């Protein structure tokens, strides 16, 4: 099954997007900030990441850069 990580500090939006994706048969994990996204990716390599750009503490750009440094093959879709 295809695994997708949804990262957004707006928990309602993340849950809604996660539900839409899950309804299509994908396995979805939610993270609400960049640090949690990095921790989730350490636990499991995802097939795709939907990443919010503006988040407190670690924004989406910084998180993507760190993910790419650690996991060069990561696939990310930026959501703004």
C-alpha positions as a Markdown table, in Angstrom:
| # | Residue | x | y | z |
|---|---|---|---|---|
| 1 | Unk | 0.0 | 0.0 | 0.0 |
| 2 | Unk | 1.2 | 3.5 | -0.8 |
| 3 | Unk | 2.1 | 5.5 | 2.3 |
| 4 | Unk | 1.6 | 9.3 | 2.5 |
| 5 | Unk | 2.7 | 11.7 | 5.1 |
| 6 | Unk | 0.6 | 14.9 | 5.5 |
| 7 | Unk | 2.4 | 17.8 | 7.3 |
| 8 | Unk | 0.5 | 20.9 | 8.3 |
| 9 | Unk | 0.2 | 22.9 | 11.5 |
| 10 | Unk | -3.5 | 23.5 | 10.7 |
| 11 | Unk | -4.7 | 20.3 | 12.3 |
| 12 | Unk | -8.2 | 20.5 | 10.7 |
| 13 | Unk | -6.8 | 21.0 | 7.2 |
| 14 | Unk | -4.3 | 18.1 | 7.7 |
| 15 | Unk | -7.1 | 15.8 | 8.9 |
| 16 | Unk | -9.4 | 16.8 | 6.0 |
| 17 | Unk | -6.6 | 16.3 | 3.5 |
| 18 | Unk | -5.7 | 13.0 | 5.2 |
| 19 | Unk | -9.3 | 11.8 | 5.0 |
| 20 | Unk | -9.5 | 12.7 | 1.3 |
| 21 | Unk | -6.3 | 10.8 | 0.5 |
| 22 | Unk | -7.3 | 7.8 | 2.8 |
| 23 | Unk | -10.6 | 7.5 | 1.0 |
| 24 | Unk | -8.7 | 6.8 | -2.1 |
| 25 | Unk | -7.1 | 3.8 | -0.5 |
| 26 | Unk | -3.8 | 5.2 | 0.6 |
| 27 | Unk | -2.2 | 4.8 | 4.1 |
| 28 | Unk | -2.0 | 8.3 | 5.6 |
| 29 | Unk | 0.0 | 9.5 | 8.6 |
| 30 | Unk | -0.4 | 13.1 | 9.9 |
| 31 | Unk | 2.3 | 15.4 | 11.4 |
| 32 | Unk | 1.6 | 18.9 | 12.6 |
| 33 | Unk | 5.1 | 20.4 | 12.5 |
| 34 | Unk | 8.5 | 19.9 | 10.8 |
| 35 | Unk | 10.0 | 18.1 | 13.8 |
| 36 | Unk | 7.2 | 15.6 | 14.0 |
| 37 | Unk | 7.5 | 15.0 | 10.2 |
| 38 | Unk | 11.2 | 14.2 | 10.6 |
| 39 | Unk | 10.4 | 11.8 | 13.5 |
| 40 | Unk | 7.7 | 10.2 | 11.5 |
| 41 | Unk | 10.0 | 9.7 | 8.5 |
| 42 | Unk | 12.6 | 8.1 | 10.7 |
| 43 | Unk | 10.0 | 5.5 | 11.8 |
| 44 | Unk | 8.9 | 4.8 | 8.2 |
| 45 | Unk | 9.9 | 5.9 | 4.7 |
| 46 | Unk | 6.9 | 7.3 | 3.0 |
| 47 | Unk | 6.1 | 7.1 | -0.7 |
| 48 | Unk | 5.0 | 10.8 | -0.8 |
| 49 | Unk | 4.9 | 13.8 | 1.6 |
| 50 | Unk | 2.5 | 16.7 | 1.4 |
| 51 | Unk | 4.2 | 19.6 | 3.2 |
| 52 | Unk | 2.8 | 22.9 | 4.3 |
| 53 | Unk | 5.2 | 25.8 | 3.7 |
| 54 | Unk | 4.4 | 28.0 | 6.6 |
| 55 | Unk | 4.6 | 26.4 | 10.0 |
| 56 | Unk | 6.0 | 27.6 | 13.4 |
| 57 | Unk | 9.4 | 26.4 | 14.6 |
| 58 | Unk | 10.5 | 24.6 | 11.5 |
| 59 | Unk | 8.9 | 25.7 | 8.3 |
| 60 | Unk | 8.2 | 23.4 | 5.3 |
| 61 | Unk | 11.3 | 24.6 | 3.4 |
| 62 | Unk | 13.6 | 23.8 | 6.3 |
| 63 | Unk | 11.9 | 20.4 | 6.8 |
| 64 | Unk | 12.2 | 19.5 | 3.1 |
| 65 | Unk | 15.9 | 20.5 | 3.1 |
| 66 | Unk | 16.5 | 18.3 | 6.1 |
| 67 | Unk | 14.5 | 15.4 | 4.7 |
| 68 | Unk | 16.5 | 15.6 | 1.4 |
| 69 | Unk | 19.8 | 15.7 | 3.3 |
| 70 | Unk | 18.8 | 12.5 | 5.2 |
| 71 | Unk | 16.7 | 10.8 | 2.5 |
| 72 | Unk | 17.7 | 12.0 | -1.0 |
| 73 | Unk | 14.9 | 10.1 | -2.7 |
| 74 | Unk | 12.1 | 11.7 | -0.7 |
| 75 | Unk | 9.2 | 12.9 | -2.8 |
| 76 | Unk | 7.5 | 16.1 | -1.6 |
| 77 | Unk | 4.5 | 18.1 | -2.8 |
| 78 | Unk | 4.5 | 21.6 | -1.3 |
| 79 | Unk | 1.1 | 22.8 | -0.1 |
| 80 | Unk | 0.5 | 26.5 | 0.7 |
